[in-house]
Amino acid sequence: MKKRLFLSALALTAVASFGVAAQDTTAVYGDLLPDAPALAARGEYSVGVQTLNLVNPGQVDINNLSETNPDAVYDRPLTIDVWYPAIIPADAAELTTYESQLGRADAGDVEPFTFQGRAFRDALPNAEGGPFPLVIVSHGFPGSRYMMTYLTENLASKGYIVAAIDHTDSTFADAGNFFSTLMNRALDQNFVLNEIATLGAAEEGFLSGLVNADNTAIIGYSMGGYGALNAAGAGYNSVLQGFLPAIEPRMAGNADYAASLDTRIKAIVVFAPWGGDLSAFGLPGVGFWDPEALGGITVPSLWIAGELDDVAGYDAIVSLFDNAVNSERYLLTYENALHNVAPNPPPAVVRNFGDYERYSEPAWDEARINNINQHFVSAFLAQYLLGEDNSSYLQPAVENANDGVFSVDEAGSPTADNTYWAGFLNRTATGMSLRYVAAGE
C-alpha cells in the first residue's frame, strides 16, 4: 500500500487508475489537482457507502431538562454513513449522490442540495486485506456527515472503515440548542465506535468481519474536535460545568469519566478544535479545559488549523496543542486561512454569501486544502494505525514550508542539501508550517 501512495501525484491524474470506469469524467470533491501532494492519491480499493440509522437509548435530554424535569432522558437518534473497501460491478461507475442542506434550521432557511461523490451505494464489501481500522468523522456546528466526503472516500480507498456522523441537533437540517452539541459530541463518537464494533463482530451484515475497532481514530472538525479531545482523554473543567451542569460525568477528575475512556482510540485528528477560547461568550482567554487536563491525551494527535482562525481562535488552538504534553503531536498551519480548513469546497448551488462562507477560505483554494489534508491525514493514520514509517512526511527538514530548498540531481533524486517537504512538487510547498513535538515535551 505504501508504495502505491508514493506514486507521483502527476501520474495519478488519470481517474481510471482509481477503479472508476474509464469513460467517466465526472469531477467530484477530492479529485486530484495537478499540484496535489503524493499521498493525496486514492488507494487500491474501490469504495462503497451505506447509511445506518442508529439509536442511543437513555441519553440526557438537554432540550427538556428543567427544575421540574431534572432527570429528562430520551432515545437519541443518529444517522451515519459508512464508507468501506468494496467490490464495484464491472459495468458500474463508482459514483453516488449525496444530499445535504444549505442554510441552517435555527435560521429557518434550510434548503436541500445534492452533489456527487466517488463511491458506490450499498456495494458489496471487499474483505481482502481486512479487517480494517476504523475512522470516525465528526462535523462542526452546524454541519453534516457529508461535509468532508473528499476525505471519507479517500480514506476508505486506502483500507479504512470510515463512519461519519450526523450529530442530532447539530446539523444544517436540525441545528438547535447548542448545549445539546456541548453535551453530546464525545458521547456520540464513543457510541458510534461501539455500534460499528458490534456490527463488525456480528455474523451477518455488510460490516461483518470487516472492522478492526480495536484500532480506531477520531477525526473532528471544530465542535467535532471539541468532542474528540474529550473522547481522547481531555476532561472538561468547571467553566463548562457552569454553563452545562449535566456535563459533570465528562469532567477531568471524575471517576466515571476516567472509566469511560476507550483504549480502542489509538489516534485523533482535530481540525480547528473549538472550546479553547470563549471570547464569543465574553470570556477571553478562558476555555473548557484546564492545562493539566490536556495532558490526559496520550494518543498521537494531528492538529490542523488556519493561522487567522477567528472562530476557534488560532492562539487558543496552539495553547491546547502545547498543553497536550503527553501526546506525540503535529500541528499543520495554513497561513492566512480562517476556520474552514476541513470542509469540501463551497457547493456550486450556493444561494448567498452565508451559504458560501460556511465552506470557503478567502486566501486558499478549498480543493487545494482538501488535497493537502488527504496527504497529511493519510500519512498520519498510516503511521499510527497501520504501522508505516511516514516520518519523512510528518517531520520535514524545515518547519516552515517557505524555507524549504528544492534540490535534485539529474536523475531527479534529492541531493544532500534538499530540504523541501517530502511528497510536494517543486514550487507547491508554500504557505504552510508543520510543527512536530514528541510526547513528554
Secondary structure, 3 states (H helix, E strand, C coil): CHHHHCCCCHHHCCHHHHCCCCCCCCCCCCCCCCCCCHHHCCCCCEEEEEEEEEEEEEEECHHHCCCCCCCCEEEEEEEEEEEEEEECCCCCCCCEEEEEEECCHHHCCCEEEEEEECCEECCEECCCCCCEEEEEEECCCCECCCCCHHHHHHHHHCCCEEEEEECCCCECCCCCCHHHHHHHHHHHHHHHHHHHHHHHHCCCCCCCCCEEEEEEEEEEECHHHHHHHHHCCCCECHHHHHHCHHHHHHECCCHHHHHHCCCCEEEEEEECCCCCCEHHHCECCCCCCCHHHHCCCCCCEEEEEECCCCCCCHHHHHHHHHHCCCCCEEEEEECCCCCCCCCCCCCCCCCCHHHHHCCCECCECHHHHHHHHHHHHHHHHHHHHCCCCCHHHHCCCCCEHHHCCCCECCCCCECCCCCCCCCCCCCCCCCEEEEEECCCC
